[in-house]
Amino acid sequence: MQSTLWQSTRRLLQLVRFSHTVFALPFALGAMLVAADGFPSGQIAGLILLCMIFARTAAMLFNRVADWEIDQKNPRTEGRHRLLSKRVAIVWLIGSSLAFIAATWWINLLCFLLSPVALFLIFLYSLTKRFTHFTQLFLGLALAVAPVGAWLAVTGAFAWPPLLLAAGVLFWVAGFDLIYASQDAVFDKKEGLHSMVVWLGVDRSLQLALTFHIVMWIFLGAFGLAAGLGLFYGFALVLVAGCLFFEHRIAATRDLSRINDAFFTANAVVGVIFLAAVMLETFL
C-alpha cells in the first residue's frame, strides 16, 4: 500500500515537474521577506509556501489536461500521459485548486477574494497557444502572480516594490521560455499552434529573449531601489547578469540537447541568487 502510494505521488511530481518550483518560489519568498522587513509569522510563511505548492501543482495539471492530446503527438512530451491517467490528473487538479483557495482563506480576506483571479491567470496560459502568439508573455504573467501574492499575504495591500518585481519575473520567464520553446518550433508550426517562436522564428526569438532579459534585469534593479536594498543585492545583480549571459551563450549554439542547461540550471541559479541576496539584506 505504501509502495503504491509513493509510486503514485512520484508520478504526480514528475507530471507537474515539481522540481521547477524553484523558478517562482524564490521571488515569492523574497517579496515576503521584504514586505515583513524580516521573517513573518510562522503561520503566514507556511501558508504562503502551501499556496505556492498548491497553485503551481494546479497550474501544471491544468496544462497537462488541456494539452493531453497535443502532448501525445509531440516526441518530446509523448511520455507524459503514461505517468497518470487523465481522470486522476483532473481529480488532483480540482483538489489542488480547492486547497489553494482554502489556504488563502486563512491568510486574509483580500487574498481569498483574489484567489479565483490568481487561478484564472495561471490557467489561462495553457489555452493561449490556441489563439495568440504572445504565449510566452502569458506564462510570465502566470509566474509574476507569485511575488504580488506573497506581498499581499504579509501586508494585505498593494505597493510598488512587488509590482516592479512581478514585472521582472514576467520578462524573465518570457525570455527563458522563448529559449525553451525553440525545441518545439517545428512541431508547433505543423500542428497550427501559436507562440512567439512560431511567429518570429528561432533566431529572432532568441534575440527577443535577450531583450526581455535585459528588461528583466532593469526591473530587478528597480525593485532593489524601491525596497531599499543595498550592496549585497547590487552584487547579486552582477551575478544574475552572469547567469543570463551563460544562458544565452548556450542558446546561441542552437544545440537543442543543451537547452535544458540553459533553461533549468541557469534560471534556477538566478532565483537562488536573488533570494540569498534578499536574505542577506534583511537579516544582516
N, C-alpha and C positions, 0 to 999 in steps of 0.2 A: 504493500500500500504506500509506504513512504517513498519507495523507489519510483513508483508510478507518478506520485505527486511531484517529486523532484524532476523527473523527466519532462512532465507537462510544463512545469514552471520554467525549466531551462529552455524548452522550445519556444515558450512565450517570450522570454527575454531575447532570444535570437531573432524572433519575428519582428519585434519592435526595436531592434538594435539598441538595447538598453545602455550599452557602452557609450553611445553617442550622447547620452545625457550630459556628458562633460562640456558640451558646447554651450548650452544656455545656462546651466546651473551656476557657474562662477559669476556670471553677470548679475543673476538674481541675488546671490549671496553678497556680492559686493555692494549692490544697491541697498540691501538690508542693513549692512554694517554702517554705511554712510548715513542712512536715514535714522538709525538708532544712535549714531555717534558712539558706537561701541557694539556690544553684543546685546540684542533684545532679550526679552524673557525666554526661557527655555520653551514655553508653550508656543509662542509666536514663531520662534525659529523652527520648531518641529513641524508646525502646521504649514509653514512656507515650504519646507522640504517635502512634505506629503503632497501638497498642491503641485509642486514641480513634477513629482513622480507620476501622480495620477493624470495630470494634464498631458504630459508627454506620452504616456502609455496610451491614453485615449486618442491622441492625435495620430500616432503611428498606426494604431489598429484601424482607425478610420481610413487612413491612407491605404493600408493593405486590403481592406474590404472593398473600398472604392475601385482599386486598381487590380482586383483579383484576377480577372480575365486577361488584362493587359500584361501583368507580370508573368503569367504563364507563357506568353508568346516571346518574351524577351529572354535571350540566352543568359543574360547577367542575373536575372531575377527569377527564373523559372522554378527554382527550388524552394522558393519561399512558401508556396501554398502547401507544401508537404509537411511543414512544421506543425500546423494546427488546421483543423477543418474550418471552413468559413463560418459555420454555425457557432463553434466555440469562440472564434475571434469576435463575433458580434456580441456574444454574451459578455466577454471580457471588456469589450468597448463600452457597453452600457454600464457595466459595473464600475469601470474606471471613471467614466463621466459623472455618475452619481456620487462617487466617493469624492471627486474633486469639488463638486458643488457643496457637499456636506462639510468638507473641511473648511471651505470659505465661510460657512455659517458661524464657525467657532472663532473666526478671526475678527471680522467686523461687518457691519451692515453693508457698507459700500462694496467691499469685496464680494459679498454674497450676491448683491444686486447685479454686479458686473460679471459674475461667473458665467452666465449664459453667453454674454458678449465675447468673453475670452474663448470659450469653446467654439463659438461660431468662427472666430478669426483663425483659430488653429486648425479647424476642419476645412475651411474654405480653400486653403492651398491645394489640397488633394483634388479639387474639382477644376482648378483654373487651367490645367493643361488641355482642357476640352474647349475653352473659349477665348483664351488670351495668351499672348506671347510673354506677358510680364510675370510668369510663374515664379521666377527667382525672387522678385520683389515681394510677392505674397508670402513666400516661405520666410523671407527676412522679417516680414511683419508678424508672422506667427511666433517667431522666437523673440521678437522685440517686446512682446507682451510680458515676458518674464521679469525684467528689472522693474517695470512700472508696477506690476502686481506685487512684487516684494516690497517696494516703497510704500504702496497703499496699505499693505498689511501692517506695517510698522506705524505709519503716521496717520492713515485714514484720509489723506489729502494729496492732491496732485501738486507737483513742483517741477521746476525746470531741470534740475540735475538728472532725474530718472528719464525724462523725455529726451534729453541730449544723449544719454547712454543708450536708450532704446533706438534712436536714430543710428548710432554707431553699430549696434547689433544688426539692425536691418541691412545696412550696406555691407557689413562683414559677411553675413550669411548669404546675401545675394551674390557677393563676389565669389565665395568659395563654392557655391552651388553652380555657378556658371562653369567653373573648372570641372566639378564632378559630373555635371550633365553632359559634358563633351563625350563621355563614354557612350551615351545613348543617342547621339545626334542622328546617326543613320537610321536606327530603329524608330525613333520618334517621328522622323520625317516620313518614313514608309507607312507608319500607322496613322498619319494625319494628326498627330498630337502637337500641341503648341508649347514652345519655350523660346527664350531669347536666343538659345544656341541654334535652334531650328531657323529662327528668323534671321539672325545675323551671320550665322556660320561660325565655325570653331575659332578661326583666327581673330575675328572682330570681337567675339565673345570673351576671349582671353584678354584682349586689350581693355574691354569694358570692365572685366573683373579687376584688373589693376587699378582702373579709375575708381571703382567702388571702394577698393581697399584704402586708397588714399583718402577718400571722403570719410571712410570709417575712422581712420587714424585721427583726422581732424576733429571729428565728433568726440572721440575718446579724450582728446586734449581739452576740448570744451567742457566735457563732464568734469575733468580734474580741476579746472579753474572754477567752475560753478560750485563744486563740492569743497573747495579749499584744500585740495590735496597738494603735497609738496614734492620734495626731491626723490623720494622712493618711487612715487608714481611717475615722475618725469623720466627716471632711469628705466622704468618698466616700459614706457612708450618706445624707447630706443630698442629694447629687446623685442617688443611686438613688431616693430618695423623690420627687424632682422628675420623674424619668423615668416612674415609675409613675403619678404624678399626670397627666402628659401622656397616657399610655396610656389611662387611664380617662376622661379628658375626651373623647378621640376615641371610645371605646367608647360613651359615654353618648349620643352623637349618633345612634346606631343606623344610621349610614351605612355600609353594608357595603362600599362602594367604598373606604373609608378604613381598613378593618380591617387591611390589610397594613401600614399605617403604624404602627398600634398594636401589631401583633404582631411585625413584624420589626425596624423601626428602633429603637423604644424598648427592646425587650428585648436587642437586640444591643449597644446603648449601655450597658445595665446590666452586662452581662458585661465589657465593656471597662473600665468604671469600676472594677469590683471588682478585676480583675487589675492594673490600673495602681496602685491603692492598695496592694495586697499587695506589688507590686514595690518601690514607694517605701519601704514599711515594712521590707522585707527588706534592701534594698541601700543605704539612706541611714542 
